[in-house]
Amino acid sequence: MSLSHTDYLNYKTRESPVLHDWLYDSVKQTQQNIDSLSDTQWHTPVLDIVNLPTWELGHLTWFHEFWVHRLGRASTPSCFQNADELFNSSLITHSDRWRAKIPPKEDLKRYFNRVMQLSFDLLQADKLSAEQKYFLELSIYHQDMHNEAFAYMCQTLQYPCPQNSSVIGYVAKDFSATGKYLNFPQQTLQVGSQKDGFFIFDNEKWQFPLNIKAFSVSKLPVSNQEYLEYLQANLEVEKPKHWRRENNRWYLFEFHQWIELPLDNPLIHVSFEEAQKYCEWRNERLPSEFEMLALLESDPAEWQASDLWEWTSSSFLPFEGFQPDPYLDYSQPWFGGSYRVLKGYSRFTPKRLRRPQFRNFYLPTRSDPFCGFRTCLKEI
Ligand SMILES: [Fe+2]
């Protein structure tokens, strides 16, 4: 197997105006995120599941500069002192990010503005090489992912929502006339992404046919109402962290405020392990990542999107013929079976990242991201 890492040079590149709009959008979100923080909120506690905001700002700027303007070469110096030692996530452990001498936020904002302006200028002049365009698209998606992680950090730390977004107002489609489950026949599914398309992540390489058995999947994600029934029938099961009961009414903590639990809404902030236990109780099962792919590619009128990343039963593993792309640590270190694949997207995921073939992955204990699930019948 060749490890030349040159596949990415064959991906189709986007036009400069498209990349300009996407970068503008992602940068605006990052600015909105950092502007939402009070001075004390910049000092987050040392927790495995959150980042230090100053480190995160330095890191996403460093990532962009390293790939787009230094073409992944450590020998080309950064414009920011000690950037490689401080902000390369492969070199500095999570807990060391709190111990390191991270420069003041004003310096990091200047670094961010300087690097982004450099890219905007090159895009406006249409002067990026095909390789730089690949790295720019990678850096935009990387920044989008950090923007979403920032939003679930705010939920974890009970900070206000950095975007004008709420679970209030979600309306589920009514499938009472057509039944709860959507039936899929036995079929050959095309899994993974094709070689002649636009940017993909390395864990999508390469498309292959997969025979899957017939299955029935719930048209709706598991709702708060359904989970409440499960809790009431299993008093030993712990309630979700963001739920509270008072005078026989249930409340949901959304970012920094309690709201009445919206019963028809999809259950949010549930771990894979909790989802598995719920499935066992219902005598149902989680869909595999391939079944979720079939659902995501089917007619959206026939099922209800959850606006959440949805847990699957699949371990995060490479497809046959996997080769890492230049950002070696995107997928490879996390293969091995402990991470689980999630499919779909959350309401904090920009449209440019919402693709059926996209594979997200988290440890099965995580419930802090915007995740939920739906179930499949065990036998059909
Ligand atoms: Fe990162």
Residues whose N, C-alpha, C, O or C-beta is under 5 A from the ligand:
A	BS01	LIG	none
